[in-house]
Amino acid sequence: MKNTIFAIGCIFISGGFLFLTGCASIPLTPQEMAVRILRKSDAPPSCKELGKVHAPGLGSLTDEGRESDLKRATAKIGGDTVTIDRRDENNTIFGTAFKCN
């Protein structure tokens, strides 16, 4: 019985590890890597605003991962620059996508 409980515990721990490693971020494409991230106060006046984008806080475990998600969302709608407008209590980042080039 003791060995069975230990084996089940090991499976859950291994499964949790696999879950966390499965959440590793996907590498950015060259277009996504080229997206600039600016503060809201640095919004580029000569650029065309494309729309609002966001990176869910639960989608990535780190700020770097959420910023990559924000770059992906911006590139997906044709943008090359994004401003970080705000974050909420769940660490979701909200931004505005722009086309500057």
ChimeraX attribute file (.defattr): number of C-alpha atoms within 10 A of each C-alpha:
attribute: neighborCount
match mode: 1-to-1
recipient: residues
	/A:1	6
	/A:2	6
	/A:3	8
	/A:4	9
	/A:5	10
	/A:6	10
	/A:7	12
	/A:8	11
	/A:9	12
	/A:10	12
	/A:11	12
	/A:12	11
	/A:13	12
	/A:14	12
	/A:15	12
	/A:16	12
	/A:17	11
	/A:18	11
	/A:19	11
	/A:20	11
	/A:21	10
	/A:22	10
	/A:23	12
	/A:24	11
	/A:25	16
	/A:26	10
	/A:27	9
	/A:28	13
	/A:29	11
	/A:30	9
	/A:31	15
	/A:32	22
	/A:33	14
	/A:34	14
	/A:35	22
	/A:36	15
	/A:37	21
	/A:38	16
	/A:39	12
	/A:40	14
	/A:41	9
	/A:42	10
	/A:43	19
	/A:44	16
	/A:45	9
	/A:46	10
	/A:47	15
	/A:48	14
	/A:49	17
	/A:50	16
	/A:51	14
	/A:52	16
	/A:53	23
	/A:54	23
	/A:55	23
	/A:56	18
	/A:57	19
	/A:58	11
	/A:59	14
	/A:60	19
	/A:61	15
	/A:62	13
	/A:63	14
	/A:64	11
	/A:65	18
	/A:66	22
	/A:67	18
	/A:68	22
	/A:69	24
	/A:70	28
	/A:71	29
	/A:72	22
	/A:73	20
	/A:74	30
	/A:75	23
	/A:76	14
	/A:77	15
	/A:78	16
	/A:79	27
	/A:80	22
	/A:81	26
	/A:82	32
	/A:83	23
	/A:84	21
	/A:85	17
	/A:86	13
	/A:87	15
	/A:88	10
	/A:89	7
	/A:90	9
	/A:91	18
	/A:92	19
	/A:93	21
	/A:94	19
	/A:95	25
	/A:96	22
	/A:97	32
	/A:98	27
	/A:99	20
	/A:100	14
	/A:101	9
